[in-house]
């Protein structure tokens, strides 16, 4: 597609340049010719004024020498014979007798070719009533003076237009081809079983729509596979109850080879069921969305989880505020992971703050990161650093802190981090920094995160 666009642009531009350059070159040539002969006519007119006054040779010699063409030896005056005077030739003539006779017979200015150029023959009436002819020689070089330079400039402009159009077409082709290539590559990866393959949602509108549709399809495939695994785990889990009964019955069979075989078979079956459950729920490596454009819409997930928790908040008389979720915010985090992280944060609010305590969730979308702030008006956390340590949350009820560890792992998987501070509501603020490019380390994320948090507080207080 890229080279096809370049070829089309090249063909169209060449046709346009030729269509304009050829006529324009001919016009320039004609203008140079007109300029040369107009100058010759002006030289002839200067001598014509003197001929209308006198035919004296000495005066005419001085008049011819005073002109530019006469001084250069390119002007001649032909005066025919009269009753009292012989024919007179002043200067060096180049036109033939036949051409001179034709102009005298039909007194009209004409141009004739002579060796090395052209001769302008200008008839002029003199005092004797006869027709004198002023001949001005125009060299070939004067007719084409400046023509080569003008044509070179015209050719340079045409070549520049062709090169520019090809370059623009090439850039447009790259802009169209690269998204298509990424889409094809992601489709091949998805077909090979790499369920984390995603496509950046950029490029032309049509390809961007295709990328959005592809990512949505891939997310749906991942969700369907997850549902199948959950269904397998649930079905296997349901087998545990009849297995328990079977094991108890097998234990009451007493001794003997048949009873021992039955109990061994039941134990083997129970182990297989446990393996199925564990494998179905824990094997997720290929379903994680890790490619560009992968993940989920953070705004949609936040709205969904807030709808879930708002019912409990209403029962406990808590005021809830939600901001920053009015437009899609795509992040490189799988939907189940973000759901688990949000549930952990919101669950901590309900567990560790009294009933009636207000809380809020804010989503800030930046160029290189997305920040999710969960704030409450509770008593706060005395030791935020200890709260972030797994197995030592420092919470008031002695919880393990595994919820914050889940949040931390989700943030750090994108190059971000988690920080705990004082919220504008007076209680705890948990800030989750989620990197969008996945290349920035946690240290950089922390530095940038502090700046975002300070600016947010200033805006709020203002």
C-alpha positions as CSV (number, residue, x, y, z in Angstrom):
1,X,0.0,0.0,0.0
2,X,2.8,2.4,0.9
3,X,4.6,2.0,-2.5
4,X,1.3,2.2,-4.3
5,X,0.6,5.6,-2.8
6,X,4.1,6.7,-3.7
7,X,3.6,5.6,-7.3
8,X,0.2,7.3,-7.6
9,X,1.6,10.6,-6.1
10,X,4.6,10.4,-8.5
11,X,2.4,9.9,-11.6
12,X,-0.1,12.6,-10.7
13,X,2.6,15.1,-9.8
14,X,4.6,14.5,-13.0
15,X,1.5,14.9,-15.1
16,X,0.6,18.2,-13.4
17,X,4.2,19.5,-13.6
18,X,4.4,18.6,-17.3
19,X,1.0,20.1,-18.0
20,X,2.0,23.4,-16.5
21,X,5.8,23.5,-17.2
22,X,5.7,22.9,-21.0
23,X,3.3,25.8,-21.8
24,X,5.0,28.0,-19.3
25,X,8.4,27.3,-20.9
26,X,7.0,28.2,-24.3
27,X,5.5,31.4,-22.9
28,X,8.9,32.3,-21.4
29,X,10.6,31.7,-24.8
30,X,8.1,33.9,-26.5
31,X,8.5,36.7,-23.9
32,X,12.3,36.6,-24.4
33,X,11.8,36.9,-28.2
34,X,9.3,39.8,-27.8
35,X,11.7,41.6,-25.5
36,X,14.5,41.4,-28.0
37,X,12.4,42.7,-31.0
38,X,10.7,45.4,-28.9
39,X,14.2,46.8,-28.1
40,X,15.0,46.6,-31.8
41,X,11.9,48.5,-32.7
42,X,12.8,51.2,-30.2
43,X,16.2,51.6,-31.8
44,X,14.6,51.8,-35.3
45,X,12.1,54.4,-34.1
46,X,14.9,56.6,-32.9
47,X,16.5,56.6,-36.4
48,X,13.0,57.1,-38.0
49,X,12.7,60.4,-36.3
50,X,15.9,61.6,-37.8
51,X,15.0,60.3,-41.3
52,X,11.7,62.3,-41.2
53,X,13.7,65.5,-40.7
54,X,16.8,65.1,-43.0
55,X,18.5,62.7,-45.4
56,X,21.9,64.2,-45.0
57,X,24.5,61.5,-44.7
58,X,26.6,63.2,-42.1
59,X,23.7,63.8,-39.8
60,X,22.4,60.3,-40.3
61,X,25.8,58.9,-39.5
62,X,25.9,60.7,-36.2
63,X,22.3,59.7,-35.5
64,X,23.1,56.0,-36.1
65,X,26.3,56.1,-34.1
66,X,24.4,57.7,-31.1
67,X,22.1,54.6,-30.8
68,X,23.1,51.4,-28.9
69,X,22.6,49.2,-31.9
70,X,24.4,51.6,-34.3
71,X,27.4,51.8,-32.0
72,X,27.5,48.0,-31.9
73,X,27.3,47.8,-35.7
74,X,23.9,46.2,-35.8
75,X,21.9,49.1,-37.4
76,X,21.7,50.1,-41.0
77,X,19.7,52.6,-43.0
78,X,18.6,52.0,-46.6
79,X,17.6,55.1,-48.6
80,X,16.4,54.6,-52.2
81,X,17.5,56.7,-55.1
82,X,15.5,59.9,-55.9
83,X,15.4,62.3,-58.8
84,X,18.3,64.4,-57.5
85,X,20.2,61.8,-55.3
86,X,21.7,58.4,-55.6
87,X,20.7,55.5,-53.3
88,X,22.3,55.6,-49.9
89,X,23.5,52.9,-47.5
90,X,24.4,53.8,-43.9
91,X,25.8,51.1,-41.7
92,X,26.2,47.4,-42.4
93,X,23.1,45.8,-43.8
94,X,22.4,42.0,-43.6
95,X,19.0,41.7,-45.2
96,X,18.8,40.6,-48.9
97,X,17.7,42.9,-51.7
98,X,14.6,40.8,-52.1
99,X,13.5,41.4,-48.5
100,X,14.2,45.1,-48.8
101,X,12.2,45.3,-52.0
102,X,9.3,43.5,-50.4
103,X,9.2,46.0,-47.5
104,X,9.4,49.0,-49.9
105,X,6.6,47.6,-52.0
106,X,4.4,46.8,-48.9
107,X,5.5,49.4,-46.3
108,X,5.0,47.2,-43.2
109,X,7.5,46.2,-40.6
110,X,8.8,42.6,-40.9
111,X,11.3,40.3,-39.5
112,X,13.5,38.1,-41.6
113,X,16.2,35.5,-40.7
114,X,19.8,36.4,-41.5
115,X,23.0,34.5,-40.7
116,X,23.6,34.6,-36.9
117,X,20.1,36.0,-36.0
118,X,17.3,38.1,-37.3
119,X,16.9,41.4,-39.0
120,X,14.0,43.8,-38.2
121,X,13.1,45.9,-41.2
122,X,11.2,49.1,-40.3
123,X,9.9,51.2,-43.2
124,X,10.0,55.0,-42.7
125,X,8.7,57.8,-45.0
126,X,11.2,60.5,-45.8
127,X,10.9,64.1,-47.0
128,X,11.2,63.1,-50.7
129,X,8.0,61.0,-50.4
130,X,9.9,57.7,-50.7
131,X,10.2,54.9,-48.2
132,X,13.5,54.4,-46.4
133,X,14.1,51.2,-44.5
134,X,15.8,51.0,-41.1
135,X,17.4,47.6,-40.5
136,X,18.2,46.5,-36.9
137,X,20.1,43.3,-36.5
138,X,19.1,41.1,-33.6
139,X,21.6,38.3,-32.7
140,X,20.4,34.9,-31.8
141,X,21.9,35.2,-28.3
142,X,19.8,38.2,-27.6
143,X,16.6,36.4,-28.6
144,X,17.4,33.6,-26.2
145,X,18.9,35.7,-23.5
146,X,18.0,34.4,-20.0
147,X,15.9,31.6,-21.5
148,X,18.2,28.8,-20.2
149,X,18.2,30.2,-16.7
150,X,14.4,30.5,-16.6
151,X,14.0,26.9,-17.9
152,X,16.5,25.6,-15.2
153,X,14.5,27.4,-12.5
154,X,11.3,26.0,-13.9
155,X,12.7,22.5,-14.0
156,X,14.1,22.8,-10.4
157,X,10.6,23.9,-9.2
158,X,9.0,20.9,-11.0
159,X,11.6,18.5,-9.5
160,X,11.1,20.0,-6.0
161,X,7.3,19.5,-6.4
162,X,7.7,15.9,-7.4
163,X,10.1,15.1,-4.6
164,X,7.9,16.9,-2.1
165,X,4.8,15.0,-3.2
166,X,6.6,11.7,-3.1
167,X,7.9,12.4,0.4
168,X,4.4,13.4,1.7
169,X,2.9,10.3,0.1
170,X,5.5,8.2,1.7
171,X,4.8,9.6,5.1
172,X,1.1,9.1,4.6
173,X,1.7,5.6,3.5
174,X,3.8,4.9,6.6
175,X,1.0,6.3,8.8
176,X,-1.5,4.0,7.1
177,X,0.7,0.9,6.8
178,X,2.2,0.7,10.3
179,X,-1.2,0.4,12.1
180,X,-2.3,-2.2,9.6
181,X,1.0,-4.1,10.1
182,X,0.5,-4.0,13.9
183,X,-3.0,-5.2,13.5
184,X,-1.9,-8.1,11.3
185,X,0.9,-9.0,13.7
186,X,-1.4,-8.9,16.7
187,X,-3.9,-11.1,14.8
188,X,-1.1,-13.7,14.1
189,X,-0.1,-13.7,17.8
190,X,-3.7,-14.1,18.9
191,X,-4.1,-17.0,16.5
192,X,-0.9,-18.6,18.0
193,X,-2.5,-18.5,21.4
194,X,-0.9,-15.4,22.8
195,X,-4.0,-14.0,24.3
196,X,-2.2,-10.9,25.6
197,X,-1.7,-9.5,22.1
198,X,-3.3,-6.0,21.7
199,X,-3.0,-3.2,19.2
200,X,-2.4,0.5,19.9
201,X,-5.6,2.4,19.1
202,X,-4.1,5.1,16.8
203,X,-3.7,5.9,13.1
204,X,-6.4,6.8,10.6
205,X,-10.0,6.6,11.8
206,X,-10.8,3.4,10.0
207,X,-7.7,1.6,11.3
208,X,-8.3,3.0,14.8
209,X,-11.8,1.6,14.7
210,X,-10.4,-1.8,13.6
211,X,-7.9,-1.7,16.5
212,X,-10.6,-0.9,19.0
213,X,-12.7,-3.8,17.6
214,X,-9.7,-6.1,17.7
215,X,-8.9,-5.2,21.3
216,X,-12.5,-5.7,22.3
217,X,-12.6,-9.0,20.6
218,X,-9.4,-10.1,22.3
219,X,-10.7,-9.0,25.7
220,X,-13.9,-11.0,25.0
221,X,-11.9,-14.1,24.1
222,X,-9.9,-13.7,27.3
223,X,-13.1,-13.3,29.3
224,X,-14.7,-16.3,27.7
225,X,-11.7,-18.5,28.5
226,X,-11.7,-17.2,32.0
227,X,-15.3,-18.0,32.3
228,X,-14.6,-21.5,31.0
229,X,-11.9,-22.0,33.6
230,X,-14.2,-20.7,36.4
231,X,-16.9,-23.0,35.2
232,X,-14.5,-26.0,35.2
233,X,-13.3,-25.0,38.7
234,X,-16.9,-24.6,39.9
235,X,-18.0,-28.0,38.5
236,X,-15.0,-29.6,39.9
237,X,-15.7,-28.0,43.3
238,X,-19.2,-29.4,43.3
239,X,-17.8,-32.9,43.1
240,X,-16.2,-32.5,46.5
241,X,-19.4,-33.0,48.4
242,X,-20.2,-36.4,46.8
243,X,-16.5,-37.3,47.1
244,X,-16.7,-36.7,50.8
245,X,-19.7,-39.0,51.2
246,X,-17.9,-41.6,49.0
247,X,-14.8,-41.3,51.1
248,X,-16.8,-41.8,54.3
249,X,-18.5,-44.8,52.9
250,X,-15.3,-46.2,51.7
251,X,-13.8,-45.8,55.2
252,X,-16.6,-47.9,56.6
253,X,-16.0,-50.9,54.3
254,X,-13.6,-52.4,56.7
255,X,-10.5,-54.3,55.7
256,X,-9.7,-56.3,52.7
257,X,-8.1,-55.8,49.2
258,X,-11.4,-54.6,47.7
259,X,-11.9,-52.0,50.4
260,X,-8.3,-50.8,50.2
261,X,-8.6,-50.5,46.4
262,X,-11.8,-48.5,46.8
263,X,-10.3,-46.1,49.3
264,X,-7.2,-45.7,47.1
265,X,-9.4,-44.9,44.1
266,X,-11.4,-42.4,46.1
267,X,-8.2,-40.6,47.3
268,X,-6.8,-40.6,43.8
269,X,-10.1,-39.1,42.5
270,X,-10.0,-36.4,45.2
271,X,-6.5,-35.5,44.3
272,X,-7.4,-35.2,40.6
273,X,-10.3,-32.9,41.4
274,X,-8.1,-30.7,43.6
275,X,-5.6,-30.5,40.8
276,X,-8.3,-29.5,38.3
277,X,-9.6,-26.8,40.6
278,X,-6.1,-25.4,41.3
279,X,-5.0,-25.5,37.7
280,X,-8.2,-23.8,36.4
281,X,-8.0,-20.9,38.9
282,X,-4.3,-20.3,39.0
283,X,-3.1,-20.8,35.4
284,X,-3.4,-17.4,33.9
285,X,-0.1,-16.5,32.2
286,X,-1.4,-16.3,28.7
287,X,-4.5,-14.4,29.5
288,X,-2.8,-11.4,30.8
289,X,-3.0,-8.4,28.5
290,X,0.5,-7.1,28.1
291,X,0.7,-5.6,24.6
292,X,0.2,-2.0,23.6
293,X,-3.4,-1.0,23.8
294,X,-4.2,-4.0,26.1
295,X,-5.9,-3.9,29.4
296,X,-9.2,-2.3,30.3
297,X,-11.1,0.9,30.6
298,X,-10.4,2.2,34.1
299,X,-13.3,4.6,34.1
300,X,-15.8,1.7,33.3
301,X,-14.3,-0.5,36.0
302,X,-14.3,2.2,38.6
303,X,-18.0,3.1,37.8
304,X,-19.0,-0.6,38.0
305,X,-17.3,-1.2,41.4
306,X,-18.6,2.0,42.8
307,X,-22.1,1.0,41.8
308,X,-21.5,-2.3,43.7
309,X,-20.1,-0.6,46.9
310,X,-22.5,2.3,46.9
311,X,-25.4,0.1,48.1
312,X,-23.4,-0.8,51.2
313,X,-22.3,2.9,51.6
314,X,-26.0,4.0,51.5
315,X,-26.8,1.5,54.2
316,X,-24.0,2.8,56.4
317,X,-24.8,6.5,55.7
318,X,-21.6,7.2,53.9
319,X,-21.2,10.1,51.5
320,X,-19.6,9.0,48.3
321,X,-17.9,11.2,45.6
322,X,-16.7,9.9,42.2
323,X,-14.8,12.1,39.7
324,X,-12.8,11.7,36.5
325,X,-14.7,8.8,35.0
326,X,-16.7,10.7,32.5
327,X,-14.6,9.5,29.6
328,X,-12.7,6.3,28.7
329,X,-9.3,5.9,30.3
330,X,-7.5,2.8,29.0
331,X,-4.7,1.3,31.1
332,X,-2.4,-1.7,30.6
333,X,-4.0,-3.7,33.4
334,X,-6.2,-6.7,33.0
335,X,-9.8,-6.1,34.1
336,X,-9.8,-8.8,36.8
337,X,-6.6,-7.4,38.3
338,X,-8.0,-3.9,38.5
339,X,-11.3,-5.1,40.0
340,X,-9.4,-7.0,42.7
341,X,-7.3,-3.9,43.5
342,X,-10.3,-1.6,43.7
343,X,-12.2,-4.1,45.8
344,X,-9.3,-4.3,48.2
345,X,-9.0,-0.5,48.6
346,X,-12.8,0.1,49.0
347,X,-13.1,-2.9,51.3
348,X,-10.4,-1.4,53.5
349,X,-12.4,1.8,53.7
350,X,-15.5,-0.1,55.0
351,X,-13.4,-2.3,57.4
352,X,-11.2,0.3,58.9
353,X,-13.4,3.4,59.2
354,X,-16.5,4.0,61.3
355,X,-20.0,3.9,59.7
356,X,-21.0,7.3,58.2
357,X,-17.4,8.1,57.1
358,X,-17.3,9.7,53.7
359,X,-15.0,8.6,51.0
360,X,-14.2,9.4,47.4
361,X,-12.6,7.9,44.3
362,X,-10.8,10.2,41.7
363,X,-9.3,9.2,38.4
364,X,-6.7,11.5,36.9
365,X,-5.6,10.8,33.3
366,X,-2.2,12.1,32.2
367,X,0.0,11.7,29.1
368,X,2.1,9.0,30.6
369,X,0.2,7.7,33.6
370,X,-3.2,7.3,35.2
371,X,-3.6,8.0,38.9
372,X,-6.4,6.5,41.0
373,X,-7.0,8.2,44.4
374,X,-9.1,6.5,47.1
375,X,-9.6,9.0,49.9
376,X,-11.6,8.8,53.2
377,X,-12.5,11.0,56.1
378,X,-11.5,8.4,58.7
379,X,-8.8,8.6,61.4
380,X,-6.0,7.8,58.9
381,X,-3.0,5.4,59.1
382,X,-0.3,6.1,61.7
383,X,2.5,4.3,59.8
384,X,2.0,4.4,56.0
385,X,5.3,2.7,55.3
386,X,4.5,-0.3,57.5
387,X,1.0,-0.4,56.0
388,X,2.6,-1.1,52.6
389,X,4.7,-3.9,53.9
390,X,3.1,-7.3,53.1
391,X,2.0,-9.1,56.3
392,X,2.3,-6.0,58.4
393,X,-0.4,-3.5,57.5
394,X,-0.3,-1.6,60.7
395,X,-4.1,-1.4,60.6
396,X,-6.1,-0.9,63.7
397,X,-7.7,-4.4,63.5
398,X,-4.4,-6.2,62.9
399,X,-5.2,-7.2,59.3
400,X,-2.5,-8.9,57.2
401,X,-2.2,-6.1,54.6
402,X,-2.6,-8.5,51.6
403,X,-5.1,-6.1,50.1
404,X,-2.6,-3.3,49.7
405,X,0.0,-5.8,48.5
406,X,-2.4,-6.8,45.7
407,X,-2.8,-3.1,44.8
408,X,1.0,-2.6,44.9
409,X,1.7,-5.5,42.6
410,X,-0.9,-4.2,40.1
411,X,0.7,-0.8,40.0
412,X,4.3,-2.0,39.8
413,X,3.5,-4.3,36.9
414,X,3.0,-1.1,34.8
415,X,6.1,0.7,36.2
416,X,4.1,2.6,38.8
417,X,3.7,2.5,42.5
418,X,1.4,3.0,45.5
419,X,1.7,5.7,48.2
420,X,-0.3,6.4,51.3
421,X,-0.8,9.9,52.6
422,X,-3.2,12.3,54.2
423,X,-6.3,13.1,52.2
424,X,-8.1,16.4,51.8
425,X,-11.0,14.7,53.6
426,X,-8.9,14.4,56.7
427,X,-8.3,10.7,56.6
428,X,-6.2,8.3,54.4
429,X,-5.4,8.8,50.8
430,X,-4.1,5.8,48.8
431,X,-2.7,7.0,45.5
432,X,-2.2,4.3,42.8
433,X,0.1,5.3,40.0
434,X,-0.4,3.2,36.9
435,X,2.2,3.8,34.1
436,X,0.9,3.9,30.5
437,X,4.2,3.1,28.8
438,X,5.5,0.4,31.1
439,X,9.1,1.6,30.9
440,X,9.4,4.0,33.8
441,X,10.6,2.5,37.0
442,X,8.9,2.8,40.4
443,X,11.4,5.4,41.6
444,X,10.5,7.8,38.8
445,X,6.8,7.0,39.3
446,X,7.0,8.0,42.9
447,X,8.7,11.4,42.1
448,X,6.0,12.2,39.5
449,X,3.3,11.0,41.8
450,X,4.1,13.4,44.6
451,X,3.9,16.3,42.1
452,X,0.5,15.2,40.9
453,X,-0.8,14.8,44.5
454,X,0.4,18.3,45.5
455,X,-1.3,19.9,42.5
456,X,-4.5,18.1,43.1
457,X,-4.6,19.3,46.7
458,X,-4.0,22.9,45.7
459,X,-6.9,22.8,43.2
460,X,-9.2,21.2,45.8
461,X,-8.4,23.8,48.4
462,X,-8.7,26.6,46.0
